[in-house]
Amino acid sequence: MTVPPWLVLSLVLSLTLALLYQIFSRRYGWRVLVYWVAVFAGFLGGELIAEQAGISLMRVGDLRLLPDFAGAFVVIGVLWFLGL
């Protein structure tokens, strides 16, 4: 079974964003796993909305990076607002 490249790229990018959020918020430890899952969900949510709306900004392979990052940053903003 092969893993699609868009899934690997989205996992790596969401992990990078989660790690950056953890570093800037100075909240270390196990929380990075929660951040990763939350940011990945936002990343895929942005992809889903962009695909349904037909938006193809900054397309890299099967991913639309601009809406994907927008979804991830919305989740990061919610995490920051909630103080998590």
N, CA, C and O atoms as a DFTB+ gen file, in Angstrom:
336 C
 N C O
     1  1       0.839      -1.175       0.000
     2  2       0.000       0.000       0.000
     3  2       0.886       1.242       0.000
     4  3       1.775       1.375       0.842
     5  1       0.650       2.127      -0.921
     6  2       1.441       3.348      -0.991
     7  2       0.650       4.514      -0.413
     8  3      -0.574       4.585      -0.526
     9  1       1.380       5.409       0.199
    10  2       0.772       6.609       0.773
    11  2       0.832       7.703      -0.285
    12  3       1.891       7.923      -0.872
    13  1      -0.279       8.397      -0.543
    14  2      -0.257       9.451      -1.559
    15  2       0.667      10.600      -1.146
    16  3       0.733      10.957       0.031
    17  1       1.376      11.174      -2.113
    18  2       2.315      12.256      -1.798
    19  2       1.649      13.473      -1.161
    20  3       2.263      14.133      -0.322
    21  1       0.409      13.786      -1.538
    22  2      -0.256      14.950      -0.946
    23  2      -0.483      14.754       0.549
    24  3      -0.459      15.718       1.314
    25  1      -0.704      13.506       0.967
    26  2      -0.915      13.231       2.385
    27  2       0.388      13.394       3.162
    28  3       0.393      13.947       4.262
    29  1       1.477      12.919       2.597
    30  2       2.783      13.067       3.249
    31  2       3.142      14.543       3.369
    32  3       3.585      14.988       4.428
    33  1       2.956      15.307       2.290
    34  2       3.268      16.736       2.320
    35  2       2.389      17.466       3.326
    36  3       2.877      18.322       4.063
    37  1       1.110      17.143       3.367
    38  2       0.227      17.824       4.316
    39  2       0.574      17.460       5.759
    40  3       0.477      18.309       6.645
    41  1       0.974      16.222       6.010
    42  2       1.397      15.839       7.359
    43  2       2.676      16.562       7.774
    44  3       2.791      17.020       8.911
    45  1       3.632      16.663       6.860
    46  2       4.894      17.344       7.171
    47  2       4.662      18.836       7.399
    48  3       5.209      19.412       8.340
    49  1       3.858      19.461       6.547
    50  2       3.599      20.892       6.702
    51  2       2.806      21.183       7.973
    52  3       3.081      22.163       8.664
    53  1       1.830      20.343       8.283
    54  2       1.058      20.576       9.507
    55  2       1.915      20.335      10.749
    56  3       1.754      21.034      11.749
    57  1       2.823      19.359      10.702
    58  2       3.735      19.148      11.825
    59  2       4.667      20.346      11.991
    60  3       4.948      20.763      13.114
    61  1       5.141      20.895      10.888
    62  2       6.002      22.075      10.952
    63  2       5.270      23.246      11.592
    64  3       5.824      23.928      12.454
    65  1       4.034      23.482      11.177
    66  2       3.255      24.571      11.768
    67  2       2.980      24.320      13.250
    68  3       3.035      25.248      14.057
    69  1       2.687      23.074      13.608
    70  2       2.432      22.744      15.015
    71  2       3.686      22.958      15.861
    72  3       3.602      23.475      16.975
    73  1       4.843      22.566      15.339
    74  2       6.091      22.768      16.077
    75  2       6.417      24.249      16.219
    76  3       6.867      24.684      17.279
    77  1       6.197      25.027      15.163
    78  2       6.435      26.471      15.250
    79  2       5.506      27.123      16.264
    80  3       5.928      27.990      17.030
    81  1       4.242      26.709      16.270
    82  2       3.310      27.247      17.267
    83  2       3.760      26.880      18.677
    84  3       3.684      27.705      19.588
    85  1       4.226      25.658      18.858
    86  2       4.679      25.229      20.175
    87  2       5.888      26.042      20.625
    88  3       5.982      26.415      21.794
    89  1       6.805      26.318      19.718
    90  2       7.994      27.098      20.061
    91  2       7.614      28.532      20.412
    92  3       8.094      29.070      21.409
    93  1       6.758      29.156      19.608
    94  2       6.398      30.552      19.844
    95  2       5.484      30.727      21.056
    96  3       5.522      31.769      21.709
    97  1       4.671      29.729      21.360
    98  2       3.780      29.840      22.519
    99  2       4.458      29.378      23.810
   100  3       3.912      29.571      24.897
   101  1       5.631      28.777      23.702
   102  2       6.426      28.298      24.842
   103  2       5.655      27.293      25.692
   104  3       5.739      27.301      26.920
   105  1       4.918      26.446      25.027
   106  2       4.194      25.375      25.717
   107  2       4.753      24.058      25.192
   108  3       4.406      23.624      24.094
   109  1       5.605      23.434      25.970
   110  2       6.334      22.264      25.498
   111  2       5.733      20.979      26.041
   112  3       4.892      20.999      26.940
   113  1       6.175      19.871      25.487
   114  2       5.762      18.566      25.978
   115  2       4.817      17.867      25.024
   116  3       4.924      17.993      23.805
   117  1       3.891      17.128      25.606
   118  2       2.980      16.278      24.836
   119  2       2.012      17.079      23.986
   120  3       1.403      16.525      23.070
   121  1       1.854      18.366      24.262
   122  2       0.866      19.174      23.543
   123  2       1.105      19.220      22.043
   124  3       0.171      19.459      21.277
   125  1       2.331      18.998      21.617
   126  2       2.618      19.067      20.184
   127  2       1.787      18.046      19.416
   128  3       1.429      18.292      18.264
   129  1       1.477      16.924      20.020
   130  2       0.642      15.927      19.341
   131  2      -0.776      16.446      19.145
   132  3      -1.380      16.236      18.093
   133  1      -1.304      17.121      20.155
   134  2      -2.639      17.718      20.038
   135  2      -2.618      18.836      19.003
   136  3      -3.528      18.947      18.182
   137  1      -1.575      19.663      19.045
   138  2      -1.441      20.737      18.063
   139  2      -1.374      20.162      16.652
   140  3      -1.995      20.687      15.728
   141  1      -0.613      19.079      16.497
   142  2      -0.446      18.474      15.173
   143  2      -1.779      17.987      14.627
   144  3      -2.110      18.246      13.470
   145  1      -2.542      17.286      15.449
   146  2      -3.842      16.780      15.001
   147  2      -4.776      17.941      14.670
   148  3      -5.483      17.903      13.662
   149  1      -4.781      18.971      15.517
   150  2      -5.667      20.115      15.285
   151  2      -5.273      20.873      14.022
   152  3      -6.133      21.223      13.214
   153  1      -3.981      21.128      13.848
   154  2      -3.521      21.858      12.664
   155  2      -3.737      21.023      11.405
   156  3      -4.080      21.568      10.355
   157  1      -3.543      19.719      11.497
   158  2      -3.794      18.848      10.349
   159  2      -5.270      18.873       9.970
   160  3      -5.605      18.884       8.786
   161  1      -6.152      18.881      10.965
   162  2      -7.589      18.975      10.684
   163  2      -7.921      20.300      10.009
   164  3      -8.726      20.333       9.077
   165  1      -7.313      21.392      10.465
   166  2      -7.522      22.687       9.819
   167  2      -6.966      22.714       8.408
   168  3      -7.564      23.297       7.504
   169  1      -5.828      22.084       8.229
   170  2      -5.200      21.995       6.913
   171  2      -6.112      21.261       5.934
   172  3      -6.333      21.722       4.815
   173  1      -6.639      20.115       6.365
   174  2      -7.545      19.351       5.502
   175  2      -8.887      20.049       5.336
   176  3      -9.522      19.940       4.287
   177  1      -9.320      20.766       6.368
   178  2     -10.555      21.543       6.247
   179  2     -10.431      22.634       5.204
   180  3     -11.356      22.867       4.426
   181  1      -9.285      23.305       5.188
   182  2      -9.035      24.311       4.155
   183  2      -9.002      23.696       2.771
   184  3      -9.491      24.287       1.808
   185  1      -8.428      22.512       2.673
   186  2      -8.382      21.800       1.388
   187  2      -9.789      21.421       0.933
   188  3     -10.125      21.569      -0.242
   189  1     -10.596      20.941       1.845
   190  2     -11.962      20.538       1.513
   191  2     -12.796      21.729       1.053
   192  3     -13.510      21.639       0.054
   193  1     -12.709      22.830       1.769
   194  2     -13.466      24.024       1.390
   195  2     -12.991      24.562       0.049
   196  3     -13.807      24.960      -0.782
   197  1     -11.675      24.578      -0.171
   198  2     -11.140      25.072      -1.441
   199  2     -11.569      24.192      -2.602
   200  3     -11.876      24.691      -3.684
   201  1     -11.592      22.889      -2.380
   202  2     -12.006      21.991      -3.458
   203  2     -13.486      22.162      -3.775
   204  3     -13.875      22.160      -4.943
   205  1     -14.309      22.308      -2.750
   206  2     -15.740      22.494      -2.976
   207  2     -16.031      23.827      -3.656
   208  3     -16.954      23.926      -4.464
   209  1     -15.240      24.860      -3.329
   210  2     -15.442      26.184      -3.917
   211  2     -14.751      26.333      -5.268
   212  3     -15.007      27.301      -5.985
   213  1     -13.888      25.399      -5.622
   214  2     -13.183      25.467      -6.900
   215  2     -12.023      26.441      -6.900
   216  3     -11.648      26.951      -7.956
   217  1     -11.445      26.711      -5.740
   218  2     -10.319      27.635      -5.617
   219  2      -9.025      26.857      -5.823
   220  3      -8.827      25.808      -5.210
   221  1      -8.147      27.364      -6.681
   222  2      -6.879      26.678      -6.955
   223  2      -5.702      27.638      -6.826
   224  3      -4.905      27.773      -7.755
   225  1      -5.590      28.300      -5.689
   226  2      -4.491      29.231      -5.469
   227  2      -3.277      28.491      -4.916
   228  3      -3.402      27.654      -4.022
   229  1      -2.117      28.804      -5.451
   230  2      -0.847      28.190      -5.033
   231  2      -0.931      26.673      -5.014
   232  3      -0.665      26.041      -3.992
   233  1      -1.290      26.108      -6.117
   234  2      -1.464      24.658      -6.201
   235  2      -0.104      23.966      -6.323
   236  3       0.723      24.340      -7.155
   237  1       0.114      22.954      -5.483
   238  2       1.308      22.118      -5.531
   239  2       0.822      20.684      -5.587
   240  3       0.395      20.128      -4.575
   241  1       0.883      20.091      -6.750
   242  2       0.347      18.743      -6.919
   243  2      -1.153      18.742      -6.699
   244  3      -1.884      19.453      -7.389
   245  1      -1.613      17.955      -5.750
   246  2      -3.037      17.893      -5.434
   247  2      -3.447      18.868      -4.338
   248  3      -4.635      18.994      -4.041
   249  1      -2.493      19.554      -3.737
   250  2      -2.797      20.462      -2.632
   251  2      -2.919      21.898      -3.110
   252  3      -2.182      22.341      -3.991
   253  1      -3.850      22.609      -2.520
   254  2      -3.997      24.053      -2.727
   255  2      -3.448      24.712      -1.467
   256  3      -4.145      24.793      -0.456
   257  1      -2.209      25.181      -1.519
   258  2      -1.512      25.564      -0.300
   259  2      -2.069      26.810       0.370
   260  3      -2.098      26.869       1.600
   261  1      -2.510      27.801      -0.382
   262  2      -2.999      29.027       0.248
   263  2      -4.239      28.774       1.100
   264  3      -4.256      29.185       2.261
   265  1      -5.278      28.118       0.581
   266  2      -6.428      27.819       1.452
   267  2      -6.090      26.829       2.574
   268  3      -6.664      26.901       3.660
   269  1      -5.166      25.915       2.311
   270  2      -4.771      24.951       3.342
   271  2      -4.098      25.655       4.515
   272  3      -4.402      25.379       5.675
   273  1      -3.179      26.568       4.198
   274  2      -2.527      27.326       5.258
   275  2      -3.520      28.234       5.971
   276  3      -3.412      28.439       7.180
   277  1      -4.481      28.777       5.240
   278  2      -5.506      29.612       5.873
   279  2      -6.292      28.800       6.899
   280  3      -6.542      29.273       8.008
   281  1      -6.679      27.589       6.537
   282  2      -7.387      26.726       7.484
   283  2      -6.539      26.380       8.688
   284  3      -7.033      26.349       9.815
   285  1      -5.258      26.118       8.453
   286  2      -4.356      25.793       9.561
   287  2      -4.165      26.996      10.480
   288  3      -4.126      26.842      11.701
   289  1      -4.046      28.195       9.902
   290  2      -3.858      29.389      10.723
   291  2      -5.116      29.749      11.502
   292  3      -5.026      30.322      12.588
   293  1      -6.279      29.423      10.968
   294  2      -7.519      29.619      11.732
   295  2      -7.494      28.742      12.979
   296  3      -7.844      29.194      14.069
   297  1      -7.083      27.500      12.817
   298  2      -6.997      26.589      13.968
   299  2      -5.943      27.077      14.957
   300  3      -6.168      27.028      16.166
   301  1      -4.806      27.544      14.468
   302  2      -3.764      28.062      15.356
   303  2      -4.283      29.283      16.109
   304  3      -4.004      29.442      17.297
   305  1      -5.028      30.139      15.433
   306  2      -5.630      31.292      16.102
   307  2      -6.598      30.882      17.197
   308  3      -6.621      31.489      18.268
   309  1      -7.392      29.861      16.938
   310  2      -8.326      29.359      17.957
   311  2      -7.552      28.767      19.136
   312  3      -7.914      28.993      20.290
   313  1      -6.493      28.014      18.852
   314  2      -5.668      27.453      19.929
   315  2      -5.061      28.565      20.783
   316  3      -5.042      28.472      22.010
   317  1      -4.570      29.608      20.132
   318  2      -3.974      30.723      20.856
   319  2      -5.028      31.451      21.685
   320  3      -4.776      31.814      22.834
   321  1      -6.217      31.667      21.100
   322  2      -7.292      32.362      21.803
   323  2      -7.742      31.578      23.034
   324  3      -8.031      32.166      24.076
   325  1      -7.800      30.263      22.915
   326  2      -8.207      29.421      24.038
   327  2      -7.090      29.209      25.058
   328  3      -7.331      28.695      26.151
   329  1      -5.874      29.604      24.700
   330  2      -4.748      29.459      25.616
   331  2      -4.224      28.044      25.728
   332  3      -3.669      27.660      26.757
   333  1      -4.398      27.276      24.680
   334  2      -3.920      25.889      24.697
   335  2      -2.521      25.777      24.153
   336  3      -1.967      24.679      24.096
